[in-house]
Amino acid sequence: GLRPWGPTLLQGALVLIDSGDRQQVSMARRAWHAAAGGAAGVVVVADSENLPLRVTHERLCARVATALAFRTCSDPPIPLLVVSRQAGEELRAAIRNAQRGSPVELSVLIRQDTYPARSLGWELCFGCVLMGSGVGLMYGLIELAGVEVGAEFVAAQDKAEVMDIPCICMDVSMDGLCGRLGRQLRPTPSNIYNAARMWITLPRLLFHLVFPKAWQVDLLGSAVLHVLAFKLRTCLAYILAVALASFVSSTLIVWLLRGVEDTARAAHVVQADDQDSFEGWISITVQLFAMPQLLQAILLERDEAMYQALVRQSRIGKSAS
């Protein structure tokens, strides 16, 4: 699988490849080489019992190099199966012991996989959006500071098991969150009305935040206690990360608004003296619309993920009983 085969050398064959040097040649490139030779499928024998879950878990640089080599961001046109070292040795022994010309049967049980299949093009677009919005830089800086992002889920699960408290850890999926953000940020009449309604209800929400009812969680007090529990390194990392993300997103918004401003000035809609005020009003209008919509999209997706997690847990409990 390191070099391309001839166009008819593997016509209809099932290729068995050892992945001892998989770090240099990606599995996707092997599959493309086999497909160019006319193979019907590829079986890759892993170099250990620890199998990679899927081809998309390979390094992004290796996937980009494969896409450039074959001039496509699509997945290989033939199926690729990764098996453990033990299963690969058993398959090799069966091939050696089989008589010449007699087929070797390989039975594969394919279970349901709900993991979203993301193409390389989707991954590249998503990475550009993350970096352009500043979110990717923010998380990158937090990880460079040694802060374990997501470790709170493991800590909560461990503490709940010690205290014998039912605990369901959930997190939103990036596919669902990005899709909901796209729907919420569309300038439709319903979204514009929803943004205006949320700004009108802001004083009431702030009042209940400062003075929560007896049966409500004191979010402000809980936030203060959590911040006081952070280490100094964690607090500084979050402050610098948020400042960097804000700078990147603000620069991007200003750059986009400058194009709108140049177009309006060329059409003689805005005079040169009103250039600064026009840019400021557009920026304020965009932020007044986007901020409540972004907040609602995150809250709705969180509630949906929480509901789905509770439904799954209840179904598991019913099946166990």
C-alpha positions in Angstrom: 0.0 0.0 0.0 3.0 2.4 0.0 3.0 2.8 -3.8 0.2 2.8 -6.4 -0.6 -0.5 -8.2 -1.3 -0.9 -11.8 -4.8 -0.2 -13.0 -5.8 -3.9 -13.4 -3.3 -5.7 -11.1 -5.8 -6.1 -8.2 -9.0 -6.4 -10.2 -11.7 -7.5 -7.7 -9.2 -8.6 -5.0 -9.3 -8.0 -1.3 -5.9 -6.5 -0.3 -4.3 -7.4 3.1 -1.8 -4.8 4.3 0.4 -4.6 7.4 0.3 -1.2 9.1 3.7 -1.3 10.7 4.6 2.0 9.1 1.2 3.6 9.2 2.7 6.8 10.6 4.4 7.5 7.3 1.5 6.4 5.0 -2.0 7.0 6.1 -4.7 4.3 5.8 -6.7 6.4 3.4 -3.8 6.7 1.0 -3.4 2.9 1.1 -7.1 2.5 0.2 -6.7 5.0 -2.7 -3.7 3.1 -4.0 -5.6 -0.2 -3.8 -8.7 1.3 -5.5 -6.5 2.6 -8.3 -5.3 -1.0 -8.8 -8.9 -2.3 -9.1 -9.2 -3.8 -5.6 -12.6 -4.4 -4.1 -11.5 -3.6 -0.5 -8.6 -3.3 1.9 -7.9 -5.1 5.2 -5.3 -3.3 7.3 -3.6 -5.3 10.1 -2.9 -3.0 13.0 0.6 -3.0 14.5 -0.9 -3.7 18.0 -4.2 -4.6 19.7 -5.1 -0.9 20.2 -7.1 -0.2 17.0 -7.7 3.3 15.7 -11.5 3.8 15.8 -11.8 5.2 12.3 -9.8 6.6 9.5 -10.9 10.2 10.3 -8.9 9.9 13.6 -5.7 10.1 11.7 -3.6 13.2 11.8 -5.0 16.1 9.8 -1.7 16.7 8.0 -1.7 13.1 6.7 -5.3 13.5 5.5 -4.5 16.8 3.8 -1.4 15.2 2.1 -3.6 12.3 0.8 -6.2 14.8 -0.5 -3.5 16.8 -2.3 -2.0 13.6 -3.8 -5.3 12.3 -5.2 -6.9 15.8 -5.7 -10.0 15.1 -3.8 -11.3 15.6 -0.2 -13.6 12.6 -0.5 -13.2 9.3 1.3 -11.7 6.3 -0.5 -14.2 4.6 -3.0 -13.6 1.1 -1.5 -14.2 -0.1 2.0 -11.3 -0.3 4.4 -11.3 -2.5 7.5 -8.8 -2.4 10.3 -8.3 -5.6 12.3 -6.1 -6.4 15.3 -2.7 -8.0 15.1 -4.1 -11.4 16.3 -7.0 -11.3 13.8 -4.5 -10.4 11.0 -2.3 -13.3 11.9 -5.2 -15.7 11.8 -6.3 -14.4 8.4 -2.7 -14.8 7.0 -2.6 -18.4 8.3 -5.9 -19.1 6.6 -4.6 -17.7 3.4 -1.4 -19.8 3.6 -3.2 -23.0 4.4 -5.9 -22.6 1.8 -5.4 -24.4 -1.5 -4.4 -22.4 -4.5 -7.5 -20.9 -6.2 -9.8 -21.7 -3.2 -11.4 -18.7 -1.6 -10.9 -17.7 2.0 -14.1 -16.5 3.7 -14.0 -13.4 6.0 -17.0 -12.7 8.2 -17.3 -9.1 9.5 -20.0 -8.0 12.0 -20.7 -4.3 11.4 -22.5 -2.7 14.3 -24.4 0.6 14.3 -22.1 3.6 14.5 -23.8 6.9 15.4 -20.5 8.9 15.3 -20.9 11.7 12.7 -18.9 10.9 9.5 -17.0 14.1 8.7 -15.2 14.5 5.4 -11.9 16.3 5.1 -13.6 19.3 3.5 -15.9 19.6 6.5 -13.0 19.3 8.9 -11.1 22.1 7.1 -14.1 24.4 7.0 -14.8 23.8 10.6 -11.1 24.5 11.5 -11.2 27.8 9.6 -14.4 28.8 11.4 -12.9 27.9 14.8 -9.7 29.9 14.1 -11.5 32.8 12.5 -14.0 33.1 15.4 -11.2 32.9 18.0 -12.6 29.9 19.7 -9.9 27.6 18.4 -7.2 30.0 19.6 -8.9 30.3 23.0 -8.9 26.5 23.5 -5.4 26.2 22.1 -4.0 28.7 24.6 -5.9 27.1 27.5 -4.4 23.7 26.6 -0.9 25.2 26.3 -1.3 26.6 29.8 -1.8 23.0 31.0 -5.5 23.3 31.8 -7.3 20.0 31.2 -10.4 21.0 29.2 -13.2 18.5 29.8 -11.7 17.0 33.0 -14.6 18.3 34.9 -16.8 15.6 33.5 -14.5 12.8 34.7 -14.2 14.5 38.1 -18.0 14.8 38.4 -18.5 11.2 37.5 -15.9 9.9 39.9 -17.3 12.1 42.8 -20.9 10.9 42.0 -19.8 7.3 42.2 -18.1 7.8 45.5 -21.1 9.5 47.0 -23.5 7.1 45.3 -25.4 9.8 43.5 -26.9 9.2 40.0 -25.0 11.3 37.5 -25.4 11.7 33.8 -22.5 13.5 32.0 -23.5 15.0 28.7 -21.9 17.3 26.2 -23.2 19.0 23.0 -22.1 17.7 19.6 -20.3 20.2 17.4 -22.5 19.1 14.4 -25.7 19.9 16.3 -24.3 23.1 17.7 -23.0 24.4 14.4 -26.3 23.6 12.7 -28.3 25.4 15.4 -26.0 28.4 15.2 -26.6 28.6 11.5 -30.3 28.5 12.0 -30.3 31.1 14.8 -28.1 33.6 13.0 -30.2 33.8 9.9 -31.7 37.3 9.7 -35.3 36.0 9.4 -38.2 38.0 10.9 -38.7 35.4 13.6 -35.0 35.5 14.6 -35.0 39.3 14.6 -38.2 39.3 16.8 -36.6 36.8 19.1 -33.5 38.9 19.5 -35.5 42.0 20.3 -37.7 40.1 22.8 -34.6 38.8 24.6 -33.1 42.3 25.0 -36.5 43.5 26.4 -36.5 40.7 29.0 -32.8 41.3 30.0 -33.6 43.5 33.1 -36.0 40.9 34.4 -33.4 38.1 33.9 -30.7 40.2 35.6 -33.0 40.8 38.6 -33.6 37.1 39.0 -29.9 36.4 38.6 -29.0 38.7 41.4 -32.1 37.8 43.6 -32.9 34.1 42.8 -36.1 32.5 44.2 -35.8 30.0 47.0 -36.2 27.0 44.7 -33.8 28.3 42.1 -30.0 27.8 41.9 -27.9 30.8 42.9 -26.0 31.0 39.6 -24.1 34.1 40.5 -22.9 32.7 43.9 -22.0 29.4 42.3 -20.0 31.1 39.7 -18.1 33.1 42.3 -17.3 29.9 44.3 -16.1 28.1 41.2 -13.8 31.0 40.3 -12.4 31.1 43.8 -11.7 27.3 43.5 -9.6 27.8 40.4 -5.9 27.9 40.5 -4.2 31.2 39.6 -2.8 29.6 36.4 -6.3 28.5 35.3 -7.7 32.0 35.9 -4.9 33.7 34.0 -5.2 31.2 31.1 -8.9 31.9 30.8 -8.5 35.6 30.9 -5.8 35.7 28.3 -7.7 33.1 26.1 -10.9 35.1 26.2 -9.0 38.4 25.5 -7.3 36.8 22.5 -10.5 35.3 21.2 -12.3 38.6 21.6 -9.5 40.4 19.7 -9.6 38.0 16.8 -13.4 38.0 16.5 -13.5 41.8 16.7 -10.8 42.2 14.1 -12.8 39.8 11.8 -16.0 41.8 12.3 -14.3 45.1 11.6 -12.7 43.6 8.4 -16.1 42.4 7.2 -17.8 45.7 8.0 -15.1 47.6 6.1 -16.1 45.9 2.9 -19.7 46.9 3.5 -18.6 50.4 4.2 -16.6 50.7 1.0 -19.5 49.4 -1.0 -21.9 51.9 0.6 -19.4 54.8 0.0 -18.9 53.7 -3.6 -22.7 53.8 -4.1 -22.8 57.3 -2.5 -25.1 56.0 0.3 -22.6 57.2 2.9 -20.6 60.3 2.8 -16.9 60.3 3.8 -17.6 62.4 6.9 -20.1 59.8 8.2 -17.8 56.9 7.6 -16.9 56.2 11.3 -20.5 56.6 12.5 -21.8 54.3 9.8 -19.3 51.6 10.7 -20.2 51.9 14.4 -23.9 51.6 13.8 -23.5 48.5 11.7 -21.2 46.9 14.3 -23.7 47.7 17.1 -26.6 46.3 15.0 -24.9 43.1 14.2 -23.8 42.5 17.8 -27.3 43.3 19.1 -28.7 40.7 16.9 -26.0 38.1 17.2 -25.4 38.1 21.0 -28.8 36.9 22.1 -29.1 34.5 19.2 -25.7 32.9 20.0 -26.7 32.5 23.7 -30.1 31.0 22.8 -28.5 28.6 20.4 -26.1 27.3 23.0 -28.8 27.0 25.6 -31.2 25.2 23.3 -28.5 22.7 22.2 -27.5 22.1 25.8 -31.1 21.4 26.8 -31.6 19.1 23.8 -28.4 17.1 24.6 -29.5 16.9 28.3 -32.9 15.6 27.3 -31.4 13.0 25.0 -29.0 11.8 27.7 -31.9 11.4 30.2 -33.9 9.5 27.6 -31.0 7.1 26.9 -30.4 6.6 30.6 -34.1 5.9 31.3 -34.1 3.3 28.5 -31.0 1.7 29.8 -32.7 1.5 33.3 -35.8 -0.1 31.8 -33.9 -2.7 29.8 -31.8 -3.6 32.9 -34.9 -4.1 35.1 
